Amino acid sequence: MPAIEIVRLMNREDRKVAGAVAREIPAIARAVNAIVRRMEKGGRLIYVGAGTSGRIAMLDASECPPTFGVSSEIVHALIAGGAKAVTGAVEGAEDSTSYAVRDLRRVRLSGKDAVVGVAASGTTPYVLAAIGFAKKRNALTIGVASNRNCPLGKAVTIAITPVVGPEVIAGSTRLKAGTAEKLVLNMLSTAVMVRLGHVYDNLMIDAVLTNQKLRDRGVRILMEGSGKEASAVEHALRQCKHNLRVALIMLKRDLSAKAARKKLVESKGNLRRAIGE
């Protein structure tokens, strides 16, 4: 095939992914609600995967702290073979059941946690062993696979199985299956963080302002959220040492930084209640 035909074929196949994920929306929503209940009691969201699935899980987990202002321990990803496996293959790692148990012990898995096993085939030994161990610890278990009738789907409490069909290159699950996994994990982490209050409307109110680009974004977030001019927003940010939540309360209620912090404490961190909405 010439290049134009190859990429057209891939594009046609990729269009099937969104539909496959859409059919799993009820299961994804159940998973979100179940994860939120755990996290409200101090639990964590822990992804477990190998190879491509593990790397996609690592990507999603690593984006949660800067986007939602949560600790890297709150949304955590374990990949078979450890850090080396992020950039290259670690032979035999995905077949090791003992590594899975060791890795979950190392992060001190508890019954409050939610464990999401990610495996396109739904048969990866590392992931299945992790789910088995999680069940023994009474953690919530969720499976993400592209195979409806698979061991992973049968082992978990909630199965999310977007069936995307054969890959353009047979067995290359970094393609449609990987795309489906990314969509599902994006939905899980984002919806969970929204339900936990880490977003105001559709604004990243807990974003970590670690560089100039993000500080500029923080100003735009507050301008949109409060309806105030840039000068007022920048003044509020200086007064509260660049805490977006406190600054928004200041701007919306015309309060000092000290009074805004008090409102946030009184509302037990509930931003809308602190604002009076």
PLY file of the C-alpha trace (Angstrom):
ply
format ascii 1.0
element vertex 277
property float x
property float y
property float z
element edge 276
property int vertex1
property int vertex2
end_header
0.00 0.00 0.00
1.11 3.57 -0.58
1.31 5.72 2.56
-2.01 7.47 1.90
-3.87 4.13 1.86
-2.16 2.90 5.03
-3.10 5.95 7.06
-6.64 6.02 5.63
-7.08 2.41 6.69
-5.80 3.19 10.17
-8.09 6.20 10.41
-11.12 4.09 9.44
-10.24 1.54 12.10
-9.61 4.22 14.74
-13.15 5.52 14.26
-14.42 2.26 15.78
-12.71 2.97 19.11
-15.03 5.72 20.35
-18.07 3.56 19.64
-16.59 0.62 21.50
-15.86 2.82 24.52
-19.35 4.37 24.34
-20.89 0.93 24.81
-18.99 0.66 28.11
-20.20 3.98 29.56
-22.53 2.36 32.15
-19.65 0.23 33.48
-17.27 3.21 33.46
-19.78 5.29 35.43
-20.23 2.49 37.99
-16.48 2.32 38.36
-16.21 6.10 38.87
-18.84 6.07 41.61
-17.22 3.11 43.34
-13.74 4.70 43.19
-15.08 7.99 44.58
-16.64 6.20 47.55
-13.27 4.61 48.34
-11.29 7.81 47.91
-13.69 9.79 50.10
-12.68 7.41 52.89
-8.96 7.91 52.29
-8.41 5.32 49.60
-6.32 5.54 46.43
-6.69 4.75 42.73
-3.99 2.28 41.72
-3.47 1.19 38.11
-1.68 -2.07 37.34
-0.47 -3.04 33.88
2.33 -4.44 31.72
3.89 -3.30 28.45
1.78 -0.85 26.46
-1.08 -1.08 28.96
1.27 -0.31 31.83
2.76 2.68 30.01
-0.69 4.11 29.27
-1.58 3.67 32.95
1.64 5.43 33.97
0.82 8.32 31.63
-2.63 8.83 33.09
-1.46 8.62 36.70
1.47 10.98 36.13
-0.82 13.70 34.76
-3.15 13.77 37.79
-0.91 15.71 40.25
-0.28 18.73 37.99
-3.84 18.76 36.63
-5.79 18.22 39.84
-3.31 19.18 42.56
-3.36 15.75 44.22
-0.42 13.80 45.60
1.31 11.33 43.31
0.36 8.69 45.88
-3.37 9.30 45.41
-3.41 8.13 41.78
-0.60 5.64 41.33
0.45 3.26 38.56
2.43 0.04 38.78
4.04 -1.42 35.67
5.48 -4.91 35.38
9.25 -4.58 35.40
9.27 -1.23 37.21
10.74 2.02 35.91
12.86 0.29 33.24
9.69 -0.97 31.57
8.44 2.56 30.91
10.97 3.11 28.12
11.77 -0.45 27.07
10.74 -4.08 27.32
11.66 -6.04 30.45
11.67 -9.67 29.40
9.37 -11.93 31.40
8.07 -9.17 33.67
4.45 -9.47 32.55
4.49 -13.20 33.31
5.62 -12.73 36.91
2.87 -13.18 39.46
5.22 -12.72 42.41
6.28 -9.26 41.18
2.64 -8.14 41.18
2.13 -9.12 44.81
5.50 -7.61 45.76
4.66 -4.31 44.05
1.27 -4.02 45.76
2.78 -4.86 49.13
5.39 -2.17 48.54
2.69 0.51 48.11
0.87 -0.87 51.15
-2.37 -1.77 49.41
-5.37 -1.61 51.75
-9.06 -2.38 51.62
-9.81 1.32 51.09
-8.06 1.33 47.71
-9.36 0.74 44.18
-7.16 -1.35 41.87
-7.65 -1.07 38.11
-6.04 -3.87 36.12
-5.28 -2.84 32.52
-4.57 -5.58 29.97
-5.73 -5.54 26.35
-5.96 -9.33 26.17
-7.29 -9.68 29.70
-4.89 -12.57 30.29
-1.66 -10.92 31.56
-0.40 -12.94 34.57
1.06 -9.87 36.32
-2.30 -8.09 36.18
-4.34 -11.14 37.15
-2.10 -11.80 40.16
-2.44 -8.16 41.23
-6.23 -8.40 41.04
-6.19 -11.65 43.01
-4.10 -10.05 45.75
-6.30 -6.93 45.76
-9.39 -9.07 46.31
-7.75 -10.73 49.31
-7.15 -7.26 50.76
-10.81 -6.32 50.09
-9.83 -3.57 47.67
-12.22 -2.63 44.89
-11.20 -4.39 41.66
-11.83 -3.05 38.15
-10.63 -4.51 34.86
-10.00 -2.76 31.53
-9.56 -5.11 28.56
-10.48 -5.37 24.88
-11.65 -8.95 25.26
-15.13 -9.40 26.73
-14.82 -13.05 27.72
-11.44 -12.94 29.41
-10.03 -14.01 32.79
-9.57 -10.39 33.87
-13.19 -9.53 33.19
-14.36 -12.53 35.19
-12.02 -11.82 38.10
-12.97 -8.20 38.84
-15.97 -6.55 40.48
-16.46 -4.16 37.55
-15.35 -5.10 34.03
-14.84 -2.44 31.32
-14.34 -4.21 28.00
-14.40 -2.02 24.87
-14.12 -4.54 22.03
-12.36 -2.69 19.22
-11.89 -5.59 16.80
-8.72 -6.83 15.06
-5.77 -4.46 14.82
-4.41 -3.20 11.50
-1.22 -5.08 12.42
-2.45 -8.30 13.99
-1.84 -8.38 17.73
-0.35 -4.85 17.95
-2.48 -3.68 20.87
-0.67 -0.35 21.04
-3.08 0.68 18.27
-6.88 0.52 18.76
-6.78 -1.35 22.07
-4.25 1.10 23.47
-6.33 4.05 22.31
-9.40 2.58 23.98
-7.46 2.08 27.20
-6.33 5.70 27.19
-9.88 6.94 26.65
-11.20 4.79 29.49
-8.47 5.75 31.96
-8.91 9.43 31.05
-12.61 9.06 31.85
-11.98 7.25 35.13
-9.42 9.65 36.57
-11.07 12.83 35.25
-14.60 11.96 36.35
-13.34 10.83 39.77
-11.45 14.10 40.27
-14.47 16.13 39.16
-16.71 14.27 41.62
-14.17 14.84 44.38
-14.26 18.59 43.75
-10.89 19.14 42.11
-12.54 21.05 39.23
-14.65 24.23 39.31
-17.10 24.09 36.40
-14.64 22.88 33.72
-11.65 24.76 35.15
-8.53 23.24 36.70
-8.91 25.06 40.00
-6.32 22.84 41.71
-3.70 23.04 38.96
-0.14 23.32 40.27
1.46 26.54 38.99
5.05 25.36 38.65
6.18 27.43 35.65
5.35 30.65 33.82
3.05 28.95 31.32
1.00 27.47 34.17
1.02 30.74 36.12
-0.42 32.44 33.05
-3.01 29.67 32.82
-3.87 30.24 36.47
-4.67 33.87 35.72
-6.92 32.85 32.82
-8.67 30.23 34.99
-9.49 32.82 37.63
-10.58 35.43 35.08
-13.03 32.97 33.58
-14.18 31.61 36.94
-14.67 34.98 38.61
-15.41 37.33 35.73
-12.75 39.73 37.03
-10.06 41.59 35.12
-6.46 40.35 34.97
-5.21 43.06 37.35
-7.65 42.04 40.09
-6.81 38.37 39.57
-3.06 38.96 39.75
-3.48 41.02 42.94
-5.52 38.24 44.58
-2.97 35.62 43.59
-0.15 37.64 45.13
-2.13 38.10 48.34
-2.85 34.37 48.76
0.53 33.12 47.53
-0.89 31.75 44.28
-3.52 29.42 45.73
-6.21 29.26 43.03
-8.97 28.11 45.39
-8.36 30.86 47.90
-8.01 33.45 45.14
-11.35 32.44 43.61
-13.13 32.82 46.97
-11.47 36.23 47.41
-12.62 37.38 43.99
-16.14 35.96 44.14
-16.89 37.15 47.70
-14.67 40.23 47.90
-12.73 38.86 50.89
-9.17 39.11 52.15
-6.87 36.12 51.79
-7.21 35.37 55.50
-11.00 35.48 55.41
-11.11 33.36 52.24
-8.93 30.70 53.85
-11.24 30.68 56.88
-14.26 30.14 54.62
-12.50 27.22 52.93
-11.70 25.62 56.31
-15.25 26.12 57.54
-16.59 24.42 54.40
-14.19 21.48 54.92
-12.59 22.17 51.55
-15.87 22.37 49.62
-15.14 25.25 47.24
-18.71 25.90 46.12
-19.93 26.00 49.71
-17.11 28.39 50.62
-18.13 30.65 47.73
-21.79 30.39 48.73
-23.02 28.70 45.57
0 1
1 2
2 3
3 4
4 5
5 6
6 7
7 8
8 9
9 10
10 11
11 12
12 13
13 14
14 15
15 16
16 17
17 18
18 19
19 20
20 21
21 22
22 23
23 24
24 25
25 26
26 27
27 28
28 29
29 30
30 31
31 32
32 33
33 34
34 35
35 36
36 37
37 38
38 39
39 40
40 41
41 42
42 43
43 44
44 45
45 46
46 47
47 48
48 49
49 50
50 51
51 52
52 53
53 54
54 55
55 56
56 57
57 58
58 59
59 60
60 61
61 62
62 63
63 64
64 65
65 66
66 67
67 68
68 69
69 70
70 71
71 72
72 73
73 74
74 75
75 76
76 77
77 78
78 79
79 80
80 81
81 82
82 83
83 84
84 85
85 86
86 87
87 88
88 89
89 90
90 91
91 92
92 93
93 94
94 95
95 96
96 97
97 98
98 99
99 100
100 101
101 102
102 103
103 104
104 105
105 106
106 107
107 108
108 109
109 110
110 111
111 112
112 113
113 114
114 115
115 116
116 117
117 118
118 119
119 120
120 121
121 122
122 123
123 124
124 125
125 126
126 127
127 128
128 129
129 130
130 131
131 132
132 133
133 134
134 135
135 136
136 137
137 138
138 139
139 140
140 141
141 142
142 143
143 144
144 145
145 146
146 147
147 148
148 149
149 150
150 151
151 152
152 153
153 154
154 155
155 156
156 157
157 158
158 159
159 160
160 161
161 162
162 163
163 164
164 165
165 166
166 167
167 168
168 169
169 170
170 171
171 172
172 173
173 174
174 175
175 176
176 177
177 178
178 179
179 180
180 181
181 182
182 183
183 184
184 185
185 186
186 187
187 188
188 189
189 190
190 191
191 192
192 193
193 194
194 195
195 196
196 197
197 198
198 199
199 200
200 201
201 202
202 203
203 204
204 205
205 206
206 207
207 208
208 209
209 210
210 211
211 212
212 213
213 214
214 215
215 216
216 217
217 218
218 219
219 220
220 221
221 222
222 223
223 224
224 225
225 226
226 227
227 228
228 229
229 230
230 231
231 232
232 233
233 234
234 235
235 236
236 237
237 238
238 239
239 240
240 241
241 242
242 243
243 244
244 245
245 246
246 247
247 248
248 249
249 250
250 251
251 252
252 253
253 254
254 255
255 256
256 257
257 258
258 259
259 260
260 261
261 262
262 263
263 264
264 265
265 266
266 267
267 268
268 269
269 270
270 271
271 272
272 273
273 274
274 275
275 276
